[in-house]
């Protein structure tokens, strides 16, 4: 057995393929996105949302961390 990796194989020999792989998060503020850590034996692409104009709502709408 070996630590599980996203490769379509049951590396840790527990009967489950690509299990226990943490999700991936990218982007900041309102642009933040979280995707599964493994899909079909491959690490998926994580693409942040586009920022928008900054509004007076207590959120980081333009995704500039300010």
C-alpha positions as CSV (number, residue, x, y, z in Angstrom):
1,X,0.0,0.0,0.0
2,X,1.0,3.6,-0.7
3,X,-0.6,7.0,0.0
4,X,-3.6,7.6,-2.4
5,X,-2.8,9.8,-5.4
6,X,-5.1,10.9,-8.3
7,X,-4.2,8.3,-10.8
8,X,-7.2,6.0,-11.3
9,X,-5.6,3.3,-9.1
10,X,-6.3,2.1,-5.6
11,X,-2.9,3.1,-4.2
12,X,-3.7,2.5,-0.6
13,X,-5.4,-0.9,-1.2
14,X,-8.6,-0.1,0.6
15,X,-10.9,-1.1,-2.2
16,X,-11.6,2.5,-3.3
17,X,-10.0,4.3,-6.2
18,X,-8.7,7.9,-5.7
19,X,-10.5,8.3,-2.3
20,X,-9.6,10.8,0.4
21,X,-8.1,13.4,-1.9
22,X,-8.7,16.9,-0.6
23,X,-10.6,19.4,-2.8
24,X,-8.7,22.2,-4.6
25,X,-9.5,25.9,-3.9
26,X,-8.3,28.8,-6.1
27,X,-9.0,32.5,-6.3
28,X,-9.8,35.0,-3.5
29,X,-12.8,36.9,-2.3
30,X,-16.0,36.4,-4.4
31,X,-13.8,34.8,-7.1
32,X,-12.9,31.8,-4.9
33,X,-13.8,28.4,-6.4
34,X,-13.5,24.9,-4.9
35,X,-13.4,21.8,-7.2
36,X,-13.0,18.1,-6.4
37,X,-9.4,17.0,-5.8
38,X,-9.6,14.2,-8.3
39,X,-12.0,13.4,-11.2
40,X,-11.6,10.3,-13.3
41,X,-8.0,9.7,-12.3
42,X,-7.0,13.3,-13.1
43,X,-6.5,16.5,-11.1
44,X,-9.1,18.9,-12.4
45,X,-8.3,22.5,-13.5
46,X,-9.3,25.1,-10.9
47,X,-10.3,28.4,-12.6
48,X,-11.3,31.4,-10.4
49,X,-14.4,33.4,-11.2
50,X,-14.0,36.8,-12.8
51,X,-14.1,39.7,-10.4
52,X,-16.7,42.5,-10.8
53,X,-17.0,46.1,-9.6
54,X,-16.5,46.6,-5.9
55,X,-19.8,47.2,-4.1
56,X,-20.5,48.5,-0.6
57,X,-21.6,45.0,0.7
58,X,-18.7,43.9,2.9
59,X,-17.4,41.4,0.2
60,X,-14.3,41.4,-2.0
61,X,-16.3,41.7,-5.3
62,X,-13.3,42.7,-7.4
63,X,-11.1,39.9,-5.9
64,X,-8.2,42.2,-5.0
65,X,-8.0,41.0,-1.3
66,X,-8.9,44.5,-0.1
